[in-house]
Amino acid sequence: MDLKKYFLFKNLDDEDIKKIKEFTIVKKLKKDGIVFYEKEEPNYLHLLVEGEARVYKVDNKGNELIIHKFKPVALIAELANFENMPYPANCAMESEGIILKIEFEKFRKFIQKGGICIEILSSLLRKMKYLDGIIQDNLIFDTETKIAKFIYDNPDAFEELKQHSIAALLNIKPETLSRKLKKFKNLGIIKNVGSKLKIVNWEKIKDYYNW
């Protein structure tokens, strides 16, 4: 596998790439294949290079609460590696795909080279911005505006996540979310397409709600 085509390794020289390949596992996984479990030790840095993955927790009723979905190319849960803490959630494949599992302790000495540190920092900041936005919205907005803003800011997540996962992210009751979504349907903002909800008038959200 040509590691240089991935953002994490693009500026490394051939000798470094050769060394990294020695402690990198190319893991092919099927849909729902487990990448790692919650509380597992973070021995590997995980780079998603093909397919899609989901990070999730399981509630006391056995329901999956999806925290985030990842598309390639993306690092997954790299903060756990740097903080040397157990993974805070589970990760599984949303489709068939490939994960590069890089032995983290052996990889540490390469992090200062070729802009790797900057690439990892950028990856962390993107995740922090996503979560910080949700936290701030929870504190500031009423329930309906909070849902509307989530739809507007995260259209892909809204259309992909299950309703109980969205409710958990926004810290609202699933029945409250369901009631508000019915109103959005009546306003012509969203509609059912098969078993999923789709946004049909994205701009109308901003016209109707102020934030």
DAKA-V912490 format. One record per residue. N is the residue number from 1. RES is the residue in one letter. PSI is psi in degrees with one decimal (NA if undefined). D_FIRST is the distance of its C-alpha to the first C-alpha in whole Angstrom. Layout:
# DAKA-V912490
<<N,RES,PSI,D_FIRST> <N,RES,PSI,D_FIRST>>
This chain:
# DAKA-V912490
<<1,M,135.1,0> <2,D,96.2,4> <3,L,-27.4,6> <4,K,-17.1,9> <5,K,-6.0,9> <6,Y,142.3,10> <7,F,-31.6,14> <8,L,-26.5,14> <9,F,2.9,12> <10,K,-25.6,13> <11,N,7.5,16> <12,L,153.3,15> <13,D,169.7,15> <14,D,-34.4,13> <15,E,-41.6,15> <16,D,-42.5,14> <17,I,-42.5,11> <18,K,-42.1,11> <19,K,-41.5,13> <20,I,-35.9,12> <21,K,-27.5,9> <22,E,-24.8,12> <23,F,28.1,13> <24,T,128.5,10> <25,I,129.4,11> <26,V,108.1,8> <27,K,114.8,12> <28,K,127.8,13> <29,L,147.2,16> <30,K,169.9,19> <31,K,133.0,22> <32,D,4.4,24> <33,G,139.5,21> <34,I,129.9,22> <35,V,-48.8,19> <36,F,160.8,22> <37,Y,153.1,26> <38,E,138.0,29> <39,K,0.0,30> <40,E,146.2,27> <41,E,140.0,26> <42,P,68.1,23> <43,N,-22.0,21> <44,Y,144.5,18> <45,L,128.7,17> <46,H,123.1,15> <47,L,114.3,13> <48,L,119.8,13> <49,V,-18.9,11> <50,E,146.4,12> <51,G,-169.5,16> <52,E,152.2,19> <53,A,157.4,20> <54,R,141.3,24> <55,V,130.5,25> <56,Y,161.2,29> <57,K,164.1,32> <58,V,127.2,34> <59,D,-179.9,38> <60,N,-5.5,41> <61,K,3.4,41> <62,G,8.7,38> <63,N,141.0,37> <64,E,127.6,33> <65,L,102.2,34> <66,I,126.0,30> <67,I,-40.6,30> <68,H,150.4,27> <69,K,144.3,24> <70,F,139.5,21> <71,K,153.7,19> <72,P,149.9,15> <73,V,131.3,14> <74,A,142.1,16> <75,L,144.0,17> <76,I,123.9,20> <77,A,37.6,23> <78,E,-22.1,22> <79,L,-35.9,25> <80,A,-37.1,26> <81,N,-47.2,23> <82,F,-30.0,25> <83,E,-4.9,29> <84,N,49.4,28> <85,M,153.0,30> <86,P,151.5,29> <87,Y,131.8,27> <88,P,-5.9,30> <89,A,174.9,29> <90,N,158.1,27> <91,C,132.3,23> <92,A,161.4,22> <93,M,136.2,20> <94,E,-18.6,22> <95,S,176.2,20> <96,E,145.8,18> <97,G,-172.2,14> <98,I,132.0,11> <99,I,133.3,12> <100,L,121.3,10> <101,K,112.3,13> <102,I,121.7,13> <103,E,114.6,17> <104,F,-42.3,19> <105,E,-36.5,21> <106,K,-25.7,19> <107,F,-20.6,17> <108,R,-43.2,21> <109,K,-14.3,21> <110,F,-10.6,19> <111,I,-32.6,20> <112,Q,-6.4,23> <113,K,147.5,20> <114,G,28.3,19> <115,G,9.2,21> <116,I,-42.3,19> <117,C,-42.4,22> <118,I,-41.3,23> <119,E,-41.7,20> <120,I,-41.8,21> <121,L,-42.0,24> <122,S,-40.8,24> <123,S,-44.1,22> <124,L,-42.2,25> <125,L,-35.9,28> <126,R,-42.6,27> <127,K,-41.0,27> <128,M,-39.9,30> <129,K,-41.8,32> <130,Y,-50.2,31> <131,L,-37.7,33> <132,D,-37.9,35> <133,G,-43.0,36> <134,I,-42.5,37> <135,I,-46.6,39> <136,Q,-40.8,41> <137,D,-37.7,42> <138,N,-34.2,43> <139,L,-31.2,45> <140,I,-43.4,47> <141,F,155.6,47> <142,D,167.4,49> <143,T,-46.9,47> <144,E,-44.3,47> <145,T,-37.0,46> <146,K,-43.5,43> <147,I,-44.2,42> <148,A,-43.1,43> <149,K,-37.1,41> <150,F,-43.3,38> <151,I,-45.1,38> <152,Y,-43.3,38> <153,D,-25.2,35> <154,N,60.1,33> <155,P,-38.5,33> <156,D,-44.7,30> <157,A,-41.0,30> <158,F,-43.1,34> <159,E,-20.2,33> <160,E,-36.9,30> <161,L,150.3,32> <162,K,155.0,35> <163,Q,-37.3,38> <164,H,-26.2,38> <165,S,-41.5,35> <166,I,-43.1,37> <167,A,-40.9,40> <168,A,-41.5,38> <169,L,-38.9,37> <170,L,-0.6,40> <171,N,46.2,42> <172,I,163.3,44> <173,K,141.6,46> <174,P,-37.5,44> <175,E,-31.5,47> <176,T,-44.1,48> <177,L,-45.7,44> <178,S,-41.2,45> <179,R,-41.3,49> <180,K,-36.7,47> <181,L,-33.4,45> <182,K,-39.5,48> <183,K,-41.4,49> <184,F,-32.8,46> <185,K,-44.1,47> <186,N,-29.1,50> <187,L,-6.9,50> <188,G,20.1,47> <189,I,-39.4,44> <190,I,165.2,42> <191,K,162.2,42> <192,N,130.9,41> <193,V,101.9,39> <194,G,-128.0,38> <195,S,2.0,38> <196,K,159.7,36> <197,L,136.9,38> <198,K,144.2,37> <199,I,125.4,38> <200,V,-18.3,41> <201,N,78.8,42> <202,W,-42.1,40> <203,E,-26.5,42> <204,K,-27.2,45> <205,I,-47.8,44> <206,K,-29.8,45> <207,D,-34.6,48> <208,Y,-32.1,49> <209,Y,148.1,48> <210,N,133.8,48> <211,W,NA,46>>
